[in-house]
Amino acid sequence: MDPSRLPIALRLLEGGKDREALALLQTPQEGLPEAERLALLGFLEGRKGDWGGYRALALEAARRAQTPLTLYHLGLALPPREGAVALEEALHRFRGNSQAEARLHLALAVVLERLGRPEALAHAALARLKAPSPWTRLHHLRLELFFGALPLPEVLEEGEEFLLHELPGVRLLAGHTLALAHLLRGQPRRARTLLQGLLPLLGPGSLPSFLVLGALALEPLRARLLLEAAQVGPQAGWSQGFLLLAQGLLEGGEAARDLLLSAHGLLREDGALYALLAEARLRALGAEVEAPLAPRLAPALRPEARAFLLGRGEETSLRLLDGGPLPSLGPRGTEALALLLAHEKGISGEALAEALYGEPNLGALKTLLHRLRAKGFRISCAPYRLEDPPPSDLLAFLRALSGRDLEQALALYQGPLLPWSQAPGVEALRLELEETLRRAVLASGDQEALFLLAERLGEDLEVWEALLEGLSPEDPRYPIARARVERLRREYGV
């Protein structure tokens, strides 16, 4: 394929002219453009709803040549956990190439959203800053709805200009974003009006993304027509999960329960935010899921998104692993709470003061504990101990570790304990937690656990080497792990 034809193919795809793009991409050529041709052919398969075809072509494209475009599509085509690691590695490789970085940050934002991770917002913001476009602006606005603080009226005001955009894909993304914003504001009628105008634009690739919003906002007859239309194409993975979730939202009784359980199983690793919606509806039906996602994901959601996905009365656990200072407690109060949670049997005043201040400042400690008690925490003395510990990811993580439940411990360990804290006791506990988890996973030799830990720790060469050693070359994670090991060995001089 002539390299000069590649921008033409990209413009055709952006404009929704898939037939013209396919005609341009069908003839194979040797060299670098051939890899990008395969990646774009895979993208066309994804637009038809054939995600397996997209993944196969994206893997072959990246095998032939690792360019910003082929790695962008590889990251989107792989399962989200593997895709996130591939995109992070691509960002290292193409650091300094502003256009490539923007493309890769955007893909990483999409993938992290599918995992329910709040860092998606930061990557969307970086993509928007590096390459402002309707696509980057709208992806950033959509993630503001889940993890940001931009007032919802401002999201609506900025997004509305794209409803009349010349490109149908931009109109669909704008409509999805604005319909979600209306639902978060408790205005389903406005969401319904918006969605009804978008229905003629939906194709096999875009239709699954609208099923849940349609089930929540459209009239039942129109919503069921939408669900029937979605069953024309292949059903697998997240698209099947959205279909089952939408069906469960429209049904009642035992039928709804079975549909929602199936949807939750498919979406928890690829569509996690919508898996929360399934959890909430199941709870309302008196059913529970194993290892619910709400304790881990809910604390990072903005209040409107939390109410929309979980219901307004849902109690959420405190997020201390990879979390910031709790707004109601401030930095020092958050540090004290974490230390008290970690010492369930209690800790002496002198030890707690040393852990917080680096010296036995008992006067400052008593003032701090008085503030915590005023916030409703019941703290007994001699030793200091939380009498009724609040739900938290830290406490759940510690209990999973002590019970040797590595799967649950890894699910809860989203990052280091209070990474901003410089309190001596928090720093020591942070290192202890990470090393205990690390040693347990390395000793297990479990490939899935090793991959999850490698993803969490990012730059731990020993964990990546252990993962690589156990992977077969046919495993999609093998080239990702090999690239990470090679880079880390170079950087560490090994």
Buried (B, 14 or more C-beta within 10 A) or exposed (E): BEEEBBEEBBEBBBBBBBEBBBEBBEEEEEEBBBBBBBBBBBBBBBBBBBBEBBBBBBBBBBEBBBBBBBBBBBBBBBBBBBBBBBBBBBBBBBEEEEEBBBBBBBBBBBBBBBBBBBBBBBBBBBBBEBBEBBBBBBBBBBBBBBBBEEEBEEBBEBBEEBBEBEBBBBBBBBBBBBBBBBBBBEBBEBBBEBBBEBBEBBBBBBBBBBBBBBBBBBEEEBBBBBBEBBEEBBBEBBBBBBBBBBBBBBBEEEEBBBBBBBBBBBBBBBBBBBBBBBBBBBBEBEBEBEEBBBBBBBBBBBEBBBBBBBBEEBEBBBBBBBBBBBEEBEBBBBBBBBBBBBBEEBBEBEBBBBBBBEEBBEEBBEEBBEBBEEEEBEBEEEBBBBEEBEEBBBBBBBBBBEEEBBEBBBBBBBBBBBEEBEBBBBBEBBEEBBEBBBEBBBEBEBBBBBBBBBBBBEEBBEBBBBBBEEBEEEBBBBBBBBBBBEBBEEEEEE
